Amino acid sequence: MARILIVDDDDAFRETLAETLHSLGHDVADAPGGDEALVALGRSRFDTVFLDHRMPGMDGLQTLAAMRATVARLPPVIVLTAYASGGGTIEAMRLGAFDHLTKPVRREAVREVLERALQQEAPAASCVAVPGDDDALELIGASDAMREVHKRIGLAAASTQPVLVLGETGTGKEVVARALHRHSARADRPFVAINCSAIPKELLESELFGHVRGAFTGATGDRPGCFRAADKGVLLLDEIGDMALGVQAKILRALQEGEVTPLGSHKTVKVDVRVVAATHRDLAAAVRDGSFREDLYYRLDVLSIRVPALRERLADILPLAEHFLRRAAAPEAPKALSSAAAQQLLRHVWPGNVRELRNLMERCQALVRHRVIGAADVTVGANGGGLHADAGAALPTDWLESDLPSATERLERLLIGHALAQARGNRAEAARRLGIHRQWLYKKLAQYGIE
């Protein structure tokens, strides 16, 4: 039996959660606000804390920061909110929350998170500064897949280790890296990004480490390079999987020794840089075939964040589309999606991911002459800048390279998620659309962990 503290200003919710915890065999105490919670933690020992995010006076994140600063041995803290946002999730995890759940919380979810929390300590926060309320820049999405990304960003932001961001082209890996920088202790320091695949390999070393005058033909002056430009801040090495082996060795040295040597110089320069590496490639496979250094791979893969493909986060497609339309429009004249156009977007597979969706919405905002975007506006074919008429039937090329069970599972997940989105969560209607019995759908939902 564990002793659990519930901190929430909603009396009814505290009572309901307490009943659930009692039914799971635990002892419960509660507090209506942050001040009362700090008093309770000072007087008694608790094994876990459930903490509401939005409360009058001291909110959940401020309370969590105060707990970190004043409680000698704080138990795992599970933050709850009815108003989930990417920025809120990131900050909760950065400040040391064990997990971040949305209300209403199912009994099974409470049981599962408690089992995990009671088996380990909550991660320590690197600082206790109370954050602002701004969401992470353009990190749009409230799907389960994106909430996991938010949590991973928060955990990584509390650390100083290298981070490896994985994901298909166009999924938003740089946006994730910028969110990590924004929520880290280096937020007021430089963020420098370099695309390793866009620079010829003979010039990449100079771009990264700098050079001195006369180092090569055309070097008419000293250049600091990206590592020195990012000193005390964050350096994003985008598409690091395309980097030549010789440069990889020097990246490894910079990470291990904290110093770089400009081209043409024999003097090393100390740098304090947190490296975030991003790639669409399978680096483990690249290690096996010898195109990526094993020692660099393990040095970078201390913390990893996988950014899901857009087809894996169907619930985010329409919010993203509306966001891109607003961003591309004059403040007084944003266009709107018709129901038919929205359905077309949900049926598309999005091989180009978020980048493809953004480009399509920007074209629609610029070229569609009427205020409401219709289905024809997003199905005019590639030459017209919209979706292919048969785009929903296309499969990403990586599916063709996987084994049949894996491809079948991915397709089932995609179809089930799409049917649930179409049916607005009505499982009976989703089963009808899929042409299967409800019991079979329930079995698949449980098998794949789909909510």
N, C-alpha and C positions, 0 to 999 in steps of 0.2 A: 504493500500500500504506500502510495506517495502522498506528500503534503503539497497542495497546489494553491497558488494565489491567483485570483481573478481580479483584474483591474479594469473597470469599465464604468462609465457614468450612466449606462442604461440599466436600470434596476431589473427589468424583465429579462434582458439578455443574460445578466449575471445569474439570475435564478435558473434560467434554462440550462446554461452551461454547467452550473453547479450540479443540477440534477443529473446531467449526462455523466459528469465526472464521478458523482456518488455511485451511479449505476455501474461504473467501471471499477469500483472498489477503492476509490481514493478519498482522502480527507481534504476538505476545501475550506479556504478562507477567502474573503473578498474585500475590495476597497473601491470606493466610488471615484477615485481620482489619483493623480500622481503623488500628491503630498501624503495622502493616507497610505499609499503603497510603500513609500520610503520609510514611513514610521513602522509599518508591519514588517518590512524586511529587516529593520534594525532591531526588532524585538524577537522575531522567530526565524527559524530556518525553514526554507521551502525548497522543494525539489524541482519545481517548474513554475514559471509565471506566464499566464495568459494576459496580454496587455493590449488594450484598445488603442488604435492609432489616433482617432479624432476624439478629443475630450476637451471640455472648457478649461480655461486656465492653462495648466501645464499639459501639453498634448503628449501623445505616446512616445514620439521620438525624443522630446525634451526629457520625459520621464526616464526613458532608457539611458540617455546620456547621463542623467543625474545618478541613476543606479550604478552605472559603470564607475562613476567618480567617487561614490560614497560607500558602496557595499563591497566588503573585502572579498567575498567569494560568492559572486552572483550566479544563481542557477540558470539553466537555459531559459531564455525569454522568447515566447511565441507571440508575435505581433498580429493582431486581428484588425481588419478594416472592412467597412462596407463600401468604401470609395477607393478601389485599387487604382494606383497609378504607377507607371514605371519608376518615376523619381522617388516615390514613397517607398517602394519595395527595395530599390537600390540603397537608399539611405538607412532603412531599417537593418538590412543585412550588413552594411558597412559599419554601423554602430555596434554590431555584435549580436543581433537577433539570431536565434537558432533557426527560425522559419518565419514566413509571412503568409498568412492565410486570409481569404476573403470570407466575409459573412454572407449568408448564413453558413455555418460550419456543420457538416454532417457528422453524426456520431462516429462513423467509421474513420473519417478524417481525423477527428480528435483522438481516437484510439491509436491510429497509426503514428501520428506525430508525437504523441506521448511516449510510445514505445521507443522511438528513436531518441527523443530528448533525454529519457531516463537512462539511456545507455552511454551517454557521453556528455562532456562539458560543452557549454556554449562557447563559440569562438571568441577570443578576446578582441576588442576593438583597439585600433592603433591610435585613435584620438577620440575625444568626446565633444568636439565642437558641434553645436546645434546647427543643423543645415537650414537652408531656406526652403521655400515651397515650390520652386521651379522644377518642372519635369525635365528629364534628360532630353537634350536637343534632338528632336525628330525621332526619338525612340518610341514610336507609336505602336501600341498593341497591348491587349489585355487577355489574349488567349493563354491557355495553360503553358504552351510552348514558350511564349515570350515572357511569362512570369518566371519561368525557370532561368531564362537569360538575365532578367532583372536581378534575381537572387544571386546568380553567379557573379555579376558585375559588383554587387554590393560586397560579397565576400572578398573578391579580388581587390576592391578599392581599399579595404582595410589592411592590405598586405603591401609589401614592397618588392615582391618577387616578379620575375618575368611572367607574362601572360601570353598564351597562344589562343588566337581567335580563329575558329574553323568555320567554314561555310561556303556554299556555292557562290559563284560570281553573282553579284547584284543583291545579295541578302542584307547588306548593310554592316559589313564588318568594321568599316571605319567609323560609322556612327556609334557602334558599341565601344570602340576604342576611345572615342571622344567622351562618351558618357562615363567610362571608367576614369579618365583623367579629371573630368569635371567633379566627380564625387570623391576623389582621393585627396590625400593631404598635399598633393602637388598641384592642386587646382589653380593656384595663382602663379604657377611657373609655366614655362613654354610647353606647348604641344606641337611637335614637329612630325610630319608624315612624309614618307618617301615611298614611291611605288617601284619596287625592285625590278619588276618586269618591264617597266617603261624606259629604263635607262640602259644603254649599251654596257655590257659587262666591263669593257675597258675603261669606262668613265665612272662606274658605280663606286669603286673604291675611293676615288677622289671626292665624290658627292658625300659619302658616308664619313670619311675620316679627315677630309680636308687635304690641302697641299701647301707647299711653300713656293715662293717665287722661283721659277726656273726648274721646277720639278719635271716638267715635260714641255714640249713645244706648245706655246700658247698660254703657259702659266705665267702671266705677266704680274701677278701679285699673289699674296697669301690668301688662302680661303679656309675658314674654320671647319666646314663640313657639318653634317647633320648631328653627329654625336655632341659636338661642342655647342652647337646652336640649341640643343635640347638639354643642356646641363642644368641639373636640379629639377628637370621636368620629365616629360614622357616622350619617347620616340616610337612612332609606329613604323615598323618595317612591313609594308603591305606586299603581299605576294612573295613572301620570303622563300617559298618553295621553288621559285624560278631563279634563285641566286646561285652563281657559280661556286664550286667547291672551294676555290682559293679565297674568295671573299668570306665564305662561311667560316673558315678557320680564323680570320681576323675578327669576325663578329664574336666568336666564342672567346677569344682572348679579351676583347673589350668587356664582355660580361663577367669573366672570371677575375680579371685584374683591375677593372674600373679605370682603364687608361687606353688611349689611342695614340697612334703614331702617324702624323700627317705624311703624305707622299713627299719624298725628297728631303725628309728630315730624319735625324737620328734621335731626336728628343721625344720622349713620351709626354703626353698631356693627361692629367687626371680628369676624369669626368664622373659625374654622379647622375646617371640616366636610368630611368625605368623603361625597359624595352617591352613593347607589345608587338608581337609578330602575328601576322594574319596570312592565311592562305586558303585557296580553294582546293589545293591538292591533298592527297592522302600521304602525309609525311611518313607514316610508319611504312607504307609500301615503298616510298622513295628511299628510305633507309635500307630496306631489303635489296633494292636494285642498285644501290650504290650512288644515287644521285643526290643524296642528302646525308650530311654527317650525323652519325648516331649520337656522338657526344653533344653536338649542338641541339639535336632534337630533344634529348632528355634534359638539357639545361633550360630550354624554352618551355617544355611541357610540364612546368611546375604547377601552374594553374591553367586550365583550359576552359574556353567558353565556346560552345557550339551554337551558331546562329541558324535557326531552322529555315528551310526553304519556305517560300510563300505558300506552296501547296500543302504544307504541314500546319498552317495557321490560318485556316479558312475564316475564322471569326474576325481576323484583322483586316481582311481585304477591303471591305467597304469603309471602315474608319480610315484606313490609309488612303483610299481613293478620294474620300471627301477632304482629307487633310491636304492632299496634293492639289486638289481643285481650288481650295481656299488660298493656298500659298501662291498659286500661279495667277490668281485673279486680282483685279483692282478691288479694294475693300468694299465698294458698293455694288459689285457685279459678279459675284461667284456663280458659276453654273451648278445645276443640281442633276443628279442621276435619276432617270426614270426607273421604275420597278423592273422593266424589261432589261434595261442596260445593266442594272445591278445583278440580275440573274446571269447575264452573259459573263460578267466579271467573275462570278462565283463558279461558273462552269469551266473557265479557262485553267490550264495547267500551270502557266507562268514559268516557262523555262528560264526567262530572264529575271525572275523574282521581283523584288521591290523596285529595282531600277526600271524594269520593263513597265510596271504599273505606273510609276511616277512619270515616265516619258509619255505614256498613253494619255494620262490625265492632263498633262501640260499641253499636248497637242489638241485634245478636246477643248480645253479652255480657250486656246488661241483660235481654233479653226471652226468650231461648231457655231453657227450663227444664231441659233435659238437658245433660249435660257435653259431648257431641259434637254439633257443628253439622252438620246434614244438608243435602242438596241442597234439600229443600223449604223450609228456613229462609232460604235466600237466593234463592228463586224464587217468593215469594208475591205478587209484583206490587207496584206502586207504593203502593197503599193500605196494604199491610202493612209497608212500609218496606224490602222487599228488592229484588231485581232483577226487571225485567220478564221474563216467560217468553220473550219474543222479543228480549231485549236484544242477543243476539249478532248479530242481523240488522240492528241499527240502525247508521246511519253518521253520524259527526259532520257538522254542517251545512256546515263549511268544505270538505268533500270535494265537495259539490255545486257549489261555486263555482270549483273548480279545473278545469284542462283534463284531457281523458281520459287522455293518457299519464301525467300526474302521479298521478291518482287510481288508475290501474291499478297503477303501481309501488308506491304506498302499500299497496294491498290485497294485492299479491303479497308484499310484505315482512311484512305482518301475518299472512297465512296461513302462510307459510313459518316464521316465528318461532314461531307457535302450534304448528304440527306438530312442529317440533324439540323444543319444550318438552314436548309430549305424549309424544314418543318418547324423551325423556331424552337427546337428542343423537344418537340412532341415525339416520343419514341414510337408510338403506335403509327403515327403518320409517316415517320421515317422508315419504318419497316414496310409499310405499304408502298412507298416510293421505291424501295429496294427490291420489292417482290419477294420478301421472305417473311416467315412467321416472327412474331414479337419475341418468342422464347429464344429463337436463333440469334436475333439482334442482341438480346440481353446477354447471351453467352459471349458474343463477340465483344460487347462493351466491357465485360469483365475481363476477358482474355487480354485485351489491348489497353485496359486501364483508361478508357475514354469516359469522360463525365457527360 
